[in-house]
Amino acid sequence: MENNYKINIICGKRRTIMNLSPLQKARYEYSPKLPGMLRNGIAEICVKEGADTQSVADQDKIKALFPNTYGKKEITFEKGQNTSAAKKQVVGVILSGGQAPGGHNVITGLYDALKATNPDNVLYGFKGGPDGLLKNDYVVFDDAFIDAYRNTGGFDIIGSGRTKLETKEQFAIVAENAKQNGLTAIVIIGGDDSNTNAATLAEYMAANNTGIQVIGCPKTIDGDLKNEDIEASFGFDTATKTYSELIGNIERDANSAKKYWHFIKVMGRSASHVALECALETQPNICLIGEEVKEKKMSLSSIANYIADSVEKRAANGDNFGVAIIPEGIVEFVPEFSVLIAEINELLAGSKTDAFNALPSWNDKYEFIKNGLTPASFAVFDLLPVGIQQQLFLERDPHGNVQVSLIESEKLFSALVKDELAKRKAAGTYNGKFSALHHFFGYEGRCAFPSNFDADYCYSLGYNAFMLIQYGYTGYLSKVSNLSKSAEEWVAGGMPITKMMNMERRNGEDKPVIRKALVELDGKPFKYFEAHRDAWAVETAFTYPGAIQYYGPSEVCDLTTRTLALEQN
């Protein structure tokens, strides 16, 4: 039996042959669910305006930087008489930043709403993220092209990029290219930095009377683009379910072999939402939460002791195995490590990097480091395994800083735990066996087939984005809320992006940015985890979520994340 299918995609001069799996072919047939008020088209939608808004902090500074878009009202779409102006819409869309499951459905929802409102409306897809806007590199979508990407993962429909849109020169180029193509609006699908750029671009367009609207859509698998208005960023549901399936598989293997401790690093540099959700889904023995580490000012040694305690207690029960989940950015939350990184950044500032790299051996580099760090930071540095020490001096990021994401923190903590257990064995308090295996789950989740939740949510975000355009809004984020309920009960609307902004120090300058949402230590998800983790640390309480389900009973296929369920109930 032939299990592969092929489809030709032709859009403008682009022709792609895509091999289809049976699942992809079946997913084409899935009809994403919309919020109730969006299901009958724009003819029966009206706008309810809420209160004026202000930024989360630094109100005077943010207002001064965004005089044309600051303080706008939150809005909600309701069933009622359409009051929007009838006009042809020509919309450009980009995918910005790292991939997240569901991005294709944002575009298909945007396209469907645009065409349902007026068949003459046009959607441009700018390739490679913001670069596409700057280079005027685009495709014009048609039905066949869009249909080939419905309910699929990835960003390959037009690609993505990480170019920042933040200078007046860039904005002027975007405005000119938009004018040449007759664009009436631009939709930016991205995370906190991308939507910060969307807010700044919207302000430029308004200040220069271009007539071009800018709308954002909240994307990031890290889960750090959320607040009281944005209940979830898209992709988080699918990514965490993908990682949780893998972690559950490893847990079952650990419980079968009964001889390995698995140290699993998961994505999430700036916040630990992914780690926390995966812990809630799988109930591992250990899960580190960066925000708690920072709050309690935990050292590397204290973290190692905490994990070693679990290893020792389980070994006393005859269980020489376990699972530990570690967020990608954990070391940045360790106060002493943050100081070390800051000193290293200063140690290798400017031309000093070249001088360091010219040293002939690691021993020479080690002496250079020893002489350049404060005694306290060098003591932390000297505690690290040599491999981790060297990772701190790998290629710098564009700003000349340590690339923390390159640090194999899962290997760091397993090595520290091994050393601590050796001390305990010598003292006669530990008699178990410790053998560590390491994993990093990152890219596995970024382009997975979106879950039904993300397929529905993303389609709704795109559809809703066009409603915001049609009603003349700019500088707004597409907002769909009440997400823990059925899609019929979801509420669609919009929120001014400036409401989410504050001033932060970036590269030596104060800049307006969207505030990242960190794990709230007094929030229901963390409190649930906190109430159960001591038992999980000793017991084998593993939960095996299994693969994402797309077909079957709603209680299996339409589950939200544990995080969302706990937050909203």
Secondary structure by P-SEA (a helix, b strand, c coil): cccbbbbbbbcccbbbbbbbcaaaaaaaabbbbcccccccccccbbbbbccccccccaaaaaaaacccccbbbbbbbccccccccbbbbbbbbbbccccccaaaaaaaaaaaaaaaacccbbbbbbcccaaaaaacccccccaaaaaacccccccccccccccccccaaaaaaaaaaaaaacccbbbbbccaaaaaaaaaaaaaaaaacccbbbbbbbbbccccccccccccccaaaaaaaaaaaaaaaaaaaaaaaccbbbbbbbcccccaaaaaaaaaaccccbbbbaaaaaaacccaaaaaaaaaaaaaaaaaaccccbbbbbccccccccaaaaaaaaaaaaaaccaaaaaaaacccaaaaaaaaaacccaaaaaaaaaccaaaaaaaaccccccccccccccaaaaaaaaaaaaaaaaaaaaccccbbbbbbbbbcccccccccccaaaaaaaaaaaaaaaaaaaaccccccccccccccccccbbbbcccccccbbbbbcccbbbbbccccccccccaaaaaaaacaaaaaccccccccccccccccccccccccaaaaaaac
